[in-house]
Amino acid sequence: MKREVDLVILSDVHLGTYGCRAQELLHYLYSIKPAKLVLNGDIMDIWQFKKSYFPDHHLKVIKYLFDMAYQGCEIIYITGNHDEMLRKFSNIHFGNIQLVDKLVLHLGDKRAWIFHGDVFDASIQHSKWLAKLGGWGYDRLIGLNNLINWVLVRMGKEKYSLSKRIKNSVKKAVKFISDFEQTASELAIESEYDYVICGHIHQPQIRTVVTKKGSCVYMNSGDWIENLSALEYHNGEWDMFAYEEKKDTLGKYPMHDILLNYSLENILERVRVQSF
């Protein structure tokens, strides 16, 4: 039986890249029944999109999201930097799916401000070519890391994250993450939001930020490349779902045997027809 959740927020799936963990995401999505699903940016990696690499399990994620919407789940897709081309279509609806650039949700008597977060990234705002090059390099690093972990697992050793090691050892990277979280929180406090929820930096987090002007809860949904995480809100409480910690509780995953009857062109045409 699927687990009912009031709200799920996930981001940074990067469909169409070698690092995307689409099969694990499908396992998670199949196990839940959310009333509302917020996709907070970089779901498809249009920066690195190429027809030569978009495997079936990536397509299955897109198809299953359409199936969830058809079955009554409200899906809100917030654009990010890797899927920024979709911003020209912002504020359109097709069925239960809405495309926006940012979102304010009322959760009981509290307000949540949700956006991807690339607006705070100077490398994207001023040197987009450098950011795209960094994204390409990151995807190759993750591919190498997956190969290393494949060997480690067969040797009976724990998996190892090269990118986390690099991020945690480079002072500028640590400072960027800290500044990102602080800036988002300060803006949220000034605008009297109770929660501010971002993606972009691939750092899952739930923490309270206090300034002289007030306080808010800063949250980041993480990613589905390394952390395999999502934010869940149910019965007034927030929780961080971590796939690696909870995958054994999700039950059997039956979708491997389901044949995919859609191509990428079929899915894009389906979106186009429902949008106009």
N, C-alpha and C positions, 0 to 999 in steps of 0.2 A: 504494500500500500504506500502511495506517495505521501510524503510529509508535507502538511499544509504550512505555508508561511505567508504572512501578510505582505511582506516586501522583501525582494532580493535585489541587491545592487552588485554588479560585477563590471569589470573593465579590462582593457588591455589584453584582449584575447589574441590579436594579431593573426587572424585567419589569413592564410596564404603565405606564411613564413615557415621555415623549417623548425623554429622553436615552439610553435603553437602546440599546446597539448589538448587538441580537439577531442580525442577519445575520452580523456578524463573529464572534460567539461560536459560531454554528452552524458556520461555516467551520472554526474551530479545533477544536471538538468532533468534527467529521466526520473530521479529519485524524489523530486520536489513538486509541489503544486502551489506556486505563488499566485496571489491575487494580482500583484503588480510586479513587473520585472523592469528594472532600470539598467540599460546598457550604457555605461558611462565612458564612452569613447574608445577609439582604437580597437574596435571589434574586428573590422576588416582592415588589413594593412595595404591601403591603396598605394602608398609610397613604394612598396616593394612588390606590387602585384605583377604577376606574369602568368600567362595561360599555361606555361610549361610546368608550373607547380601550383596546383590547387586540388589536393587529393580528395577522395570521396568522403572521408570522415570530416573534412572541413565543410564540404557541401552539406553533409548531414546536419551539422550545427545550424546552418541557415535554414534548412528545411524544417528542422524541429522547432526552431523559433516561430516560424510561420504556423506550424501545427499548434503550438502553445497559444498563439494569438487566436486561432480559429476556435480553440476550445474554451475561450473566454478570458484568458490572461491578458491584462493590459500591459503592453510593452512600450516603453519610452526609450528611444535611441537618442542619446546625447552625442553630438559629434566631438571628435578629438582631432589631434593634429595628423595622425596617420590616415584618417578617413575624412580629412578636411574638405575634400571635393564634394561631400554630401551637404556642406553648409549652404550651397546654393539652393538646396531644396528644403531648408529649415522651415518648420511650422506646417508641414503637410501631414495629413492623416491618410492611412489606408487600412481600413478595417480597425482592428484594435491596436494598430501600431502607429506611433507618433514620432516624428523626427524633430528634434529641437537642438539648440546650442547650449542651453542651460535650463535649470528646472528649480522651482520652489514647491515643496510638498508640505502640506499641513498634516502633521501626525499628532492627533489629539489636540492639545493646546500648544504644541511646539511647531516651529518651522524649520525645515531642512533646506539648505541651499546646496544644490548639486550641480557641479560642472566638472569638465575633464581636468583642467589645470594647466594646459599648455600655455595659457596667457601669461603665466609667471616665468616661463622659460625663455631667457634672453637669446639663447642659441637658435631658437625657432623663429623668434620675432625678427632677428637681425641677420642671421646667417643660416638660412634654411638649407642651403646645399650642405653645410657642415653637419647639421642635424640629420639630414638624410644619409650622409656618409656614415655617421655614428650609428644610425639604425641598421644599416647594412652590416657594419662590423659587429654589432651586438648579436645579430641573427647568426652570423658565422661562429661567433664565440659560443653561443648556446648550442649550435650544432656539434661543435667540438666537445663541449661539456657533456652532451647526451652520449656521445661515443665513449668518453672516459667513464661516465657513470655505468654504462652497459658493461664495461669491463670490471669495474669495481663490484657491482652486484654479483657477477658470476664468480668473483673471488671471495664473496662473503663479506665484503666491506661496505661501509656506509657511503651513500652518495655524497658528492662534493660539488659546491657551487663556485665556479670560477668568478662569475660576475659579482656575486655577493662579497667574495674575498677581496676583489679589486675595489668595489665601492667602499667597503668598510676600512680599507687601508689607505685610501686617498682622501686627504683632509678636505680638499675642495668638494668632493662628492658628498661627504658627510655634511659639510656646511650647507651645500645646496639643498639637501633634503630638509635640514633643520630650518633654513630660511623659507623654503617653500611652505612647510607646515605652519610656521609662525605668521607669514604674510596672509595666507588663506584665513587663518583663525582671527587675526586682527581685523581684517575686512568684514568677516562675519559678525564679530562682536560690535563693530561700529554700525552695522546695518541691523542689529538686534535679531540675528538668527540664533537659534538654539544649537543647530548642527550645521557643520560645513563638511561636505563629502566630495572627495576628489579621486582621481586615478593618476595616470601619467607617470608617476615616479616609481611604480612597481614596489611600493613599500607598504604592506598592509598595516593598518594602525587604527586604534581607538584610544583617544586620550583627551582629557580635559585640559583646556588652555585658559589660563587666567591672566588678565591684564588689569591695569588701573581702571579701564572703562567697563569691565565686566568679564564674563566667561562664556565659553561655548565648548561643545564637544567636537574635536576634529577627528574625521575618519577618512581612511583611504582603503579602497576595496582591493588593492594589490594587483594581481595579474594572473594570467593562465599560461605563463611561460615557465616561471620558476616557482612562485609561491602557491599557485593553484588555490586562490582564496576568493571569498565573496562575503559581502556584508548581508546579514539577515536581520530583519526587524519583525518581531512577532509578539503580540500581547503587550506592547509598550516597551519591549526590551530589545537592545541591540546585541548581536553576537557576531564574531568573526568565524566564518566557516573555513577550515583548513583541510583540503582534500586528503593530503597524505596522512593526516592524523585520524580522519574519520571515514576513509574509503571503505573500510571493512564493515561499516555499519549501514552502508547504502543498499545492500542487497544485491541480488544477481543483476547483471547488466545484459539485457536480452537483445540490444539493438545491433550487435555485430552481424546478425543473420538477416537483417532487414535490407532488402535490395533498394538501391537508390535509383529512382526513376526520373531524377532531375539532373540536367546539366547546369553549369553556371549560367549559360545563356538563358535557359528556361526560367531560372529563378529571377534573373534581372528583368526579363520580360514580364514576369508575374508582378514584380514591383512596379514596373512602368505602367502596366494596364490598370492596376489598382490605385495608382496615384493621380490618374487623370480622368 
